[in-house]
Amino acid sequence: MSTSANGSAAGNGQGALTASRSTEVNKLDRVVIRFAGDSGDGMQLTGDRFTSEAAAFGNDLSTMPNFPAEIRAPQGTIPGVSSFQVHFADYDILTPGDRPDVLVAMNPAALKANVRDVPHGGTIILNTDEFSKRNLVKVGYETDPLDDDSLTPFQVHRVAMSTLTQGALADTGLGKKDAERCKNMFALGLLSWMYHRPTEGTERFLREKFAKKPDIAEANILAFRAGWNYGETTESFATTFEVAPAKLDKGTYRQITGNTALAYGIVAAGQQSGLQILLGTYPITPASDVLHELSKHKNYGIITFQAEDEIAGIGAALGASYGGALGITSTSGPGVALKSETIGLGVMTELPLVIIDVQRGGPSTGLPTKTEQADLLQAMFGRNGESPVPIIAPLSPADCFDAAIEATRIALRYRTPVLLLSDGAIANGSEPWLVPNVADLPDLRVEFASEPNSDNGSGEFWPYVRDPETLARAWAIPGTPGLQHRIGGLEKADGTGHISYDPDNHDKMVRLRQAKIDGIDVPDLEVDDPSGEARVLALGWGSSYGPIGAACRRVRKLGMPIAQAHLRHLNPLPHNLGEVLARYDRVVVPEMNLGQLALLLRAKFLVDVHSYTKVAGLPFKAEELQNVFADIIANLVPEGVK
């Protein structure tokens, strides 16, 4: 690489970029960076590429994409701001970080929407080309923050990214508008230089992404190199930073999002069960990527069916299960509402079915691109009649793989629909995933009925004869000779499956279906209580795992003991949960809803749960939970005092 003497961005266009200017290198253990700009500025792509290089480098990481619901939100406005936050470190981390150490703001709207999150002393890199009077007025700035004193608490770097990008691409023949679109790659190049990130992967990615438009690919690569070279040659950045690789368990890792991990878990479940998979679904934010990913894996016996609506999607999935395949459907909260009647049909017919609910802000259309945990009561009770279903909730993006396999295990073993509750933070967030050995995956094979099973000597097949251990009914593939049978939505007689209106039979079948769910084998709840002296238990479910865990680490560093436990199985609950709750003087349950798990725990265990709730469309911050936990511990009545 060559650089011009006047400090402008230049490069020879060959090979990987290497630093040559002497700069002070500051070694850090962790950094949080937030890229923010207009929804058309490519911030999600920029953040994802930086994350991929951090993963390739070996850092532990966690990400938080945040973008508008509109396909094209009003340009230059605060509602139209899109951001991507990445937290990477040389040790095990649990969250995308509370506050960005570095904010890259591509316009005034991005600055105004995010500056309040930057701690004093933090770094802000601004694209000064966008700070026009018109853009400032659009977001309510009365004075230019580049000229007033509002940014004095921060380390501010002013970079004319648009101008520099256009200059770097002047000889490519691209128009001004197309050239300016590459400014996100300029920003990525600059940050890659600042943090000593690898560059080869990004250049390879751009050539592959724009393989059909090689001129666009090369333009983005030139802009990326220009950003790197700008950092290398300008005097504005006197310090670069290094974050060493994390010391993770041995194995093969890859960066993965929650939706991709769900898809891979479904593929693995199909292979381990030997069953064909049919995903019957309808696109809905933030679950659509499950469909997108699974559609790539037809070679593993995966059939993806994009139906005309939510009801048709789950109908196809349940029909596939009736035919001897494994039916899967994916959706979000509004779709679960539409699918509820067919879920009830799955409960009545007692067929395996996995319903993936990637929760989002509600009610109604609500906040489609924001996260929430408000579908728990819907999952528990959102069907007519006594209609129990098991509920599984992954705790992180990587955990979605195991959660999908566990949901499949329960669906197949107990012949029941299973609801898997992910959410937007898990679905779109990413982290390193330790790729498992296939030999370590559970055996999910099932035995279909192959001969008559009636106990009256009639030689008939009775579909509701149950396994005495699991209470699961026999599963017969339609068309199997001699196994003609009837199932459907009307109440069935125990054993025979004939339509029955007998009151005592209905009472018996309702209780049998409930007993089957209550008897599902789930592991005991494990409690993290390092000192063994904690009087307060922090109990969570789903994506609150990371913030709760990070907050507990902080509280313990303050010398205050606290225990943590996390529920993965929400129905049935772990059998030792009541005993665990009884051990502690206070149980605090943080949730991104108005206290749904807390309501269930109070009702079932008569425990005075302290509910801490948030429904802002954003995950908890470790800092806020730290304060909640510390206050509760500090206000405990001393032991022995009444």
Summary of the structure (lengths in Angstrom):
residues: 642
radius of gyration: 27.5
end to end distance: 73.8
largest distance: 96.0
contacts: 2265
relative contact order: 0.09
helix: 38%
strand: 19%
